Amino acid sequence: MAKDDAVALAGVGPRLRALRTQRGITLTQLADLTGISVSTLSRLESGSRRPTLELLLPLARAYQVALDELVDAPDTGDPRVRPKPIIKHGITFLPLTRRPGGLQAFKLIFPPDAPSGDRSQQTHEGYEWLYVLSGRLRLLLGENDLILTSGEVAEFDTRVPHRVLNPGPGTAEALILFGPQGERLHVRARPATPDAQP
């Protein structure tokens, strides 16, 4: 039994390195996410540092994977993502993907904004695709001020100043796909008529 444990623990480092490589994140970015030093992360990945629960828990959280995936526990075969709500500025974020790097998906629930609420726009690296599930959303995008209703989609470079608001009257829900700069969603559709231009 102890031999099996040693083999499982020896496989943790390569799994951690593979996860980080697949997600396209650096040791420095991972250190920022977990609070674990770059040197400790590097030693974990190389196998020169023994993995402990104290180190594996923040890594599992950062990678949004089950702890048993890091230590190669038997697969349960359950593909469901169990999102834990994150609330920022009154907006509820439900992560729909398990990985921190690359393309990420979220369901967002927007309560109605206060009439005197913050309208300042922000910028950051990345690209965003927004689909309104229900309600109405107001998208401030540079000089554009748009109202999006259920079924409408917006796609934009997040380096353009932007802010998403809920003008009310009720709650609004949306799906958001967010990717690093240069990674865009590609939508393919057929023309409405045979002679329509693509």
FENSUL-V151327 format. One line per field, one symbol per residue. ss: DSSP state (A for helix, B for strand, O for the rest). phi: phi as a letter, one per 30 degrees, with the letter a starting at -180 (. if undefined). psi: psi as a letter, one per 40 degrees, with the letter a starting at -180 (. if undefined). A space follows every 50 residues. Layout:
BEGIN
ss: ???
phi: ???
psi: ???
END
This chain:
BEGIN
ss: OAAAAAAAAAAAAAAAAAAAAAAOOOAAAAAAAAOOOAAAAAAAAAOOOO OOAAAAAAAAAAAOOOAAAAOOOOOOOOOOOOOOOBBBOOBBBBBOOOOO OOOBBBBBBBOOOOOOOOOOOBOOOOBBBBBBBBOBBBBBBOOBBBBBBO OOBBBBBOOOOBBBBOOOOOOBBBBBBBBOOOOOOOOOOOOOOOOOOO
phi: .dddddddddddeddddddddddiccdddddddcicdeddddddddjdbd dbeddddddddddhbdedddcideddicddccdcdbcbhiccccdcbccd cidbbbccccdeddecddcdcbbadkbbbbbddaibbcccbiddbcccce jdbbbaddddeaacbcdidcdbbbcbcbbdejccdcccbdddbecddd
psi: ddddddddddedddddddddddefiiddddddddehiddddddddeeehh hiddddddddddefiideddefiiheeheihgihhhhhfehhhhheieid iahiiihhhhihiideiheiiiiiiahihhhhdiaiihhhgbeihihhih eiiihiheehhihhiheadaiiiihhhhiihehihhhhiiidideii.
END
